[in-house]
Amino acid sequence: MADKSWKAFEREAAATFGCLRHKANSGERLDFENKHVVGQCKLTKNLSLEKLTQLAEEMDVVGHHTDRLGVVCTKVRRGRGKESPMLITMTRRQFMDWFDMTEGGNDGRDCAEPGVAAVEAG
């Protein structure tokens, strides 16, 4: 029996983070997890920004309360033979936690405009 598309996508997403996917009948709201990451996957033709935001907020809560990165992996289902990239979404809080950034800790001085080399402050 051929692997279902959504199962293959969940397996791909889990492997991206060094995890194994949870079995669909396990009753978990997470599709994958390890000691660093928790995640949910959505392979869909349409997903509203509101629904994606809700999923990211849910993973934010789970991740934040367990000291892990909470992510949502999405991929648009375009049809047979029409590939699409996996998108990995997280809330700003998860991003800041993951990269150990503090609120207002970087005021942008370290960022250069595209095509312009960053100048070290002396």
Secondary structure, DSSP 8 states (H G I E B T S, - for coil): ----HHHHHHHHHHHHTT--B--GGG--S-SEE-SSEEEEEEEES---HHHHHHHHHHHHHHHHHTTSEEEEEEEE---TT-----EEE--HHHHHHHTT--TTS--STT---TTS------
